[in-house]
Amino acid sequence: MERATPLLPSPHGFKRFFSPLAPAVRAGIGVRGLGLRELMPPYEVKRPYGTGDTLFMLFHDAAFVGDPSGPGARLPVAPDTMMIWAPGRPQYYGNTGARFSHSWLHCAGSRVGRLLRETGLPLGRPFLLPEVTRFQQCLSEIHAELVSYVDPDSRIIGNLLENCLLELARRIDPPPSNAAVAEPLLAVRRMITAEPARKIMLSDMARAAGMSVSSLSSRFKKTFGLAPKAYLLQYRMRHAAHLLANRNLTVSEIAAQVGYDDLFHFSKTFKKHFGMSPRNAPARTPAGGRRSSPS
């Protein structure tokens, strides 16, 4: 199935678990498989009848989703978009023009259905996640339980998933079903992502959107889950995390590329966001300098 972008520095890298057999459902949950940051070649997946379980999927790169039998079947989705397919629903997704990365979870059981009903997370339509690291952490912890024990504890797996879905539901406020994102809001997001080193004031964003600062802040947060300045900060930190994998850049150079002239301020902000300093990120040497080539 899948792999993805290093949005969160991780010493573990790509993880995958898959059972060719239907999962044993105990304590209301069974996991058939999961993938964490799995990278795919240009490819599309068509399952007209879906699968016999629930599929959670987080796209880290641009892709498409849709109904393989419907008109206008392909709906483009942006990075940080999640899709949840109920059992038996058609699954159609991928990117035939470029490689894409994603994280995913196949699971079944009464507890899964109950959690989806209680949280009210959207089913069968894509929605943006304001913070993707929580879902990645959840998959990593479930993976550890699955591969570390001969008899994984389904209660622990269920608790991990329940806490994750409750947190996701609390953080998102998705727009109405099938609602298109207004072009002014997309223009502001493009401004943020095009030049992360650029000094952008909230007034600049409001001017680009053609609306007041208060209106922009309210509408942007309702659509993307975060206020514009918080979205800018999150994007900068994720971009910095990605750049840390580049052995040709120093931490100071990375700080400059995401708009920080003060290395101390950058390091402090990065640590607050990820729980570790950029110099201690697993992708770098302990000193945070240039890495030697792998053997």
N, C-alpha and C positions, 0 to 999 in steps of 0.2 A: 504493500500500500504506500508508505510515505516517510519524510525528514524535513528540517527547517532551519531558519535563520537564528544566529546566536543572540537573541534579544536579551537574554539574561546570561551573564558569564557563568559558565558551569564546568566543573571539572569532570563531569560525567559524559557530556556529549550526547550523541544520538543513542536512543534506547528503543528497543522494539520487543514486543511479546505477542505471540499469536498461537492459538490452538486451532487445529483443523477440525476439532470436534466441537459440538455445541457445549457451552460452558455448564458446569454443574452449579445450579443455582441453590445457594444456601444462605440463610438469613436474609432472603429477599433480593439477593444480587449475585450475579455471576459475570465474570469478565472473559470475553473471548479473545480480545487482543487490544493492544494500544501501541501507538508510535509517538515518540517525542522528537520533534524537530527532524522529521524525515524528509529528505530531498527527493523529488521526482523529476524525471526528464519531461519534456513536452509530452503531454499525455492527457487523455480524458477517461473517466470511469463512467460506465453506463450500467446501471442495475435497475431495469424497469420495475422489478418487483421488490426492490430493496433487499433487506436482510431480515432475519428473524429476531433482530435485537435493535436496541437504540444506538445510533451512531452520533457521537459528538465530534465535531471537527473544527479546528481553529486554523485559519489560513494566515501564514506569516508573509506571504507574497500575494501579488495580484493573481486572481484566478476567476473562474466562473462557477455558478451553480445553476440548477434549474430542473425542469421536468423534461426528460428526453422525448416525450411524446407530444408536448404542448407547443403552441405557437410562440415564437420568440423565446425558445427554450433557454437560451443562455442569458443569465443575468450576471454582469460583471460585479465582482466583489473586491474591495480594497484590502490591503494588509490589515491584520488585527480584526478580521471578521470571523464570527463564529456561525456555524450552522448545526442544527440538531434535527436529525431525521428519526421519526418514530418507526417502530417495527413495521415492515411491509411497505413503507412508503418508497416511491421511486427515488433512486440516488443518482445524481448526474452532476459531476464536478470535474475540475481540472484546469489545465492551461495548455492548449495545443501549440502556442507560439513561443513559450519560454519555460524554463525550469521553474518549479514552484516548491515551496516548503510548507509543511503543515504538521500539526499534532492532532492525534485522534484517539478515540476510545470507543470500542464496541462492548456494550454490556446489556444484560437482560435481567428481568426479575421484577417482582411487585414493588420492591423498594424504589427502584429506578422510576417507575411510573408514578408512584406517590410523590416523589421528590419533584418531578416535573410539574405535577398538578399544583403542589403547594407553592413552588417558587414562581410559577407563571412565566417561566422562560419561554421565548418564542419557539414554536415548532414549525419546521418546514419553510422557514424564511430566514435569510441572513440578518445578522445584527452585529454592530460594532461593539467591541469590548474596550472600555477605557483603560483597562489594566490587564495585560495578558499573562504576566508572570505568575499570577495565582493559579491559573489553570495548568500551566506548565509544571509548577511545583506539585500540584495534586497528582498529575500523571507520573511524575518522578517517584513520589511516595507510594503510589499504587504499584508501580513497576517493582520497586524494592520489596514490597510485601509478596508479590507474585513469584519473584525469582530467588528470594532468600530463604524460603521455607518449603519443605516437602509438602506441607499441608497449609497453604496460606489461609489466614483467618478472614472469612468473608465479612465478619462484623467490623473489623478494622477497615477493610476496603470500603464498605458501605458508609462508615463514619467519615472517611476521607472525602468521598464523593459528596456526601451530604453537606459537609462544612464548605466545600468548594462551591457548590451550586448556590447555597444560601448567600455566600459572599458575592458571587457574580450577580445574583438577582438584586442585591442591595446596591450594587455599583452602577447598574445600567438603567437607563430610562429610554428604551428604544422608541423611535418615531412610529406612527401608525403603520399597520401592515401595508406593504407595497408603496409607501410614501417615498417620493424622490427627494434627495437632498437638494436644497436650494442652491443655485449657482453661486450667490454671494458667499455662502458658508464654505463651499468647495474652494472658492478663490482664496479665502483666508487660510484654509488648510494647505493649499498649494504654496502659499507664501511661506508657511512655516516649514514645510518639508523640502522646498527647493533650495533654500540657503540657510541651513541651521546655524551658520556662523554669523549671519546678519543680525544686527541689533534691531529688534522689532518691538515697537511700543504698542500698547493696546490701542492707542489712538490711530496708529498706522493701520492696524487690522480693521478697525471700524471704518476708516476712510476707504479702504479697499472694498469693503462690503457695502458701502453706501448706506450705513445705518449708524445709529448712536452707539456709544460704548455699552450702555446698559442693555440695549436691545440685542446687540451682537453677543454679549456675554450670556444672556439668557437663552437665546436661540442656539448658539454654538454648543452650550452645555447640554441642552435638551437633545440635540442631534448626536453629538459625539461622546457624551458622558462626562466631559471635563470642560471647565472654563478655558478660554483661549490661552491664557498665560500658563495654566497647568498643563495643557496639551503641548505647548511649546517646550516646557521643561521636560516632560516625559519623552517627547521625540528626541530632544538633544541627548538625554541620558541613554536612550536605546541606541541612538546612532553612535555614541561614544563607546558603548559596550561592543557594538559590531566592529568598530575600528580597532579595538584592543586586540583583535585577532590578526591585525596587520603587523607583521614583524618589522616593517620598514618605518614605522611611526613611533616616536617617543610619546610619553604621556603628555608632555607639554604641547607637542604638535597636535595631538588629539583634542586637548582642551581648546586650542585655538580654532580648530575646525568645527567646534560646536558652540562658539561664541564666548569663550572664557579667556580673558587676558590674564587673570589671576589664577595661577595653578593651585594655590591653597584653597581658594573658593570652589574651584572645579572639583578638587578631590573631596572636599567636605560635602558638596552637593551629591556627588556620585555615591559616596558612602552612605549618605542618608537614604538614597533611592534604592541601592542594591544590598546594603548591609556589609559592604567591603570597600576598601579603597581601590582605586584603579591600579595602583602598584601591586596590590595583592590579588588582583583578578587572576584566575587560573590560566588565562590565555597568555600571561606574561611571565617573565622571570621574576624572582622575589624582589629584585631591585627595581623592577619596572622599566628596565632599559630595553635595548634591542635584543631580541632573542636570536640565538644561533639557529642555523638550519637544522631541521630534524634529521636524525640519523637514518 
